[in-house]
Amino acid sequence: MQQKIGLTGLLIVLVSFWADAKTDTISVMSQQMQRLIKVVVVQPDKIAPQEKLPVVYLLHGHGGNHHDWLRAAPQLTAKANQLKMILVMPDGSKNSWYINSPINPAVQYETFMVKELVPFIDSAYPTNLKRAITGLSMGGHGAFHLSFKNKSVFGAAGSICGGLDIRPFPKNWELSQILGDINEQPANWEANTVINTADQLKPGDLRIIFDCGYSDFFLAVNRALHQKLLQKKIPHDYTERPGTHNAAYWGSSIDTHLLYFYKFFNE
């Protein structure tokens, strides 16, 4: 069964249900990018009348899509029930890094996430306006980039094996397609790397959790952000543990992030 529901100029298409919780795959219109963006939304299967729930946004990695989180962590449907929260998993395109590209108008994901998707979710679902955001790899970068710049939108943020400084990787992941060549347009890279975005943080602005595996190629940049936050006296939860850059690590780590957000939501 499909239902189309018009709401504030955006389109929602209901396509599926899962056993542990109600799972919708929807299409949300981005006016900024002039196209529909797929989003998976997981809700507890039982929500009382007038009940309002917090929302956690989960961002996928490079080359992925809106289905990736449920593949890596199928327990998410049960977690939505156990922790009484709504989980939102947008398609961030193959290599958007969840930024507003200064050179490609077709890649404007900060605007989509903050000004289009969040208001739509709050309009279409029973939310209480408490929000957190986390992600894996490219999505870890996106979660911190978005939350560090939009602290009034997200109260807590996480990153799992995140690419928290993209400057050491100028030839990787088609980054030059959204930022330009690092030697020709270095300012684009400086303005859109998380370790620099962190300069906007002050103690108490945001609840922060992040982690990385000992064998992960992003370990050094995670350690660098950890040290920077220590120097700035920004409270945060940082963990290193055995593991590498793969779905097994992400699928395990997300449980810790959700518990962290649950405690934040219920303070």
N, C-alpha and C positions, 0 to 999 in steps of 0.2 A: 504494500500500500504506500502511495506517495501523497503527501499533502503539501501544498504550497501556501505559504502564509505571508502576505505583504506586511511589512512593519518598518516604519520610518525610512521608506525608500530602499530597504534591503530585502533580500530573498532568502527564505529558509526552506530547505527541502528535507523532510524526514524520510530516512531510508532504512533504518535498521534498529533492532533491539538485541541486547545481550542478556544472558541468564542472570548474572549477578547484579546488574544495574541497568537502567535505561540508557541506551547509547544511541545518539542521533548523529548522522553525518549530514551536515548542513552546508549550504553555499551562501556566503555572505558577500554582498556587493561592495567592492572598494571603489568609491567614487574617485579617489585619488589616482588609482591605477586603471580605472575603467574596465574592471573584469571581476568575475566571481572567484572567491577564494574558498576552497574546501576547508571545513573545520569539523573535527569530531568532538562531541560534547557528551560526557558521561555524568549522569545524575543518579543519586540514590533511588532505588526502586520505590521507596515509600517516602513521600514528602507530605507532611501534614498541611491542611489548609492554613494559609497565612504564614507558613514557615518560610524563613529566609535563610539562605546558606552562603557560606564563603566560597570563593572561586580560586582555583589554582590553574594557572596557564602553564602548559608543558610544551616546550619548543624542541623540535627535532634537529638532527644534525645535517651536515652537508650531504647532498645527494638523496635526502630522505623526503618524506611526505607526512601528511596528517595521520597516516596509519601506523607510523613507526613505533610510537610509544606503546600502543597496545600489543604490538608484536614483541617488543623487548620486555615488556612488563605486563603480561596478561592479568596479573593480580590487581591491576588498577580498577577494574570494575568492582571487585570486592572491597577495595580500599575506599571507594566512593561511598559505599554503604556503611562501612565500619566507622569512618571518620566524619561522615555527614558533610561532604563537600562536593561541589561541582568541579569537574575536571574539563578543561578546554584545551584542545590540541589542534592548532591551526596548521595549515600547509604554508611553510615559509619559503617555498620554492627551493630549487636545487642549491642555490648559492647566494641567497639574499643577505645572509648574516644579520638579518632583521634590522637593517639600517635604512635610512633614506639616502639612496645613492646620489652623490653630487653630479654624476655624469650620465645616469640612465634613469629617465623618468618612469620607466616601467618597473623599477625596483624602489618602492617607497614604503617599506614595511614598518618603519617606526610610526608613520602616520596611520597606516592601516591598523596596527595593533592598538595604539593608544587612543586614537580619535574615532576609529570606525568599529573595530571588533569589540573593545571593552564596552562602549555604550550600547552596542547591539545586544551583547550577552546580558547586560543589566536590564534591558528592555524585554527580552524574550524569555528569560529564566528567572526563577525566584531567588535572587541574590540579595545579600545583606550589605553589599558594597565593601566587604573586606576581601582583599585580593593579595595573592602571592604569585610569583612567577619563577620558573626554573627551566633548565634545559640541558641537553647533552651536546658536547662538542661545539659546533657552530651555534646550537641553541643555548649553550651555557654563555657564550659570548653575547647572544641576543638578550638573554634574560637580564644579565647585568647591565648591558648597554641601555636597555629600555628602562630598567628600574632606577639606575643611577641618575638618568636624565629626567625621569618622571616620578619623583618620590611622592607626589600627591596622589598618584594613581595606584601604585603598588606599595604595600606596607612591609613586605618581606620578599627576599629574592634568593635564588640558589643557582649553582652551576655545578654540573657533573662533567669532569674531564674537559672543561671549557677551554676554547682558544682565546684566552684572556688578554693576549697581546698578539695581534696579527702581523706586526711589522717584521718579525723574524722569518716570515713565510711568504715573501713577495711573489714567488712563482707558483704557489699552491692554490688549489681550490677555486680557480678562476677569479681570485680576488681583484685582479687588475681590471676585470670587466665591470666591476661596480665602483672601483676607487680610482682607476687610472694607473698608469705605471708609477711605481713608488719613487723612481728617480725624477720623473717629470712632474708629478703632482703629490709631493710628500705631505702637504698640508691635509689632504683628504685622508691619508692613512693616520696621521697624528690625531685628527679630530674624531676618528671612528674606531679607535682601539680602546678596549675597556680599561686598560691600565692607566690611560690618560683621563677617560671619563670619570674614573674614581676620584679625580681631583675635586669634583663637585660635591663630594660627600663630606658631611660633618657628623660627629658622634651623635647617635640617636636618630639619624635620618631614616634608617632602614635596618630591618633585621636581615642578616646575611649569613648564608651557609654555603660552603663549597668544598669540594673534595676532588682528589685525583689519584689514580693508581701509580704505584712505584714504577711500572714499566710503560707508562704512557708518554708519548712524544710531547704532550702538553704539560708535563710535570714542571718543567723549569718556569714556564710563564705563570702557572698557578702559584708556585713558591714566590715568585716576584710580586704578585699581587698581595699575597699574604703578608710579605714583609712591608709593602707600602702601607697597607691598612694598619699594621702594628705601629709604624712610624707616625701615622696620622691619628693614632689612638681611636680608630674606628672599631667598635666591638664586632666580632664576627666569630663564626664557628668554622674552622678549617681542619680537614682531616686528609691524611695520606694513608693508603692501605694497599695491600697486595692487589694487583690487577692491571689490566691494560685497556686499550681503547677499543672496547667491544661491547656488544649488547648484554653479555653476562654481567659486566660491571655496572652498566647503566640500570639494568633491571633490578639489581640488588640495591644500588645506592638510592634509588627513588623512594624506597620505603622510609629511609631515614629522613629525607627531605619532607615527605608528607607529614611525618610525625612532628618534625620541627615546626612546620606551618600550622598543624593542628594546635599545638601548644600556644603559638602566637595568636591564633584566632580566638582562643578560649581564655585569654588572660583577662 
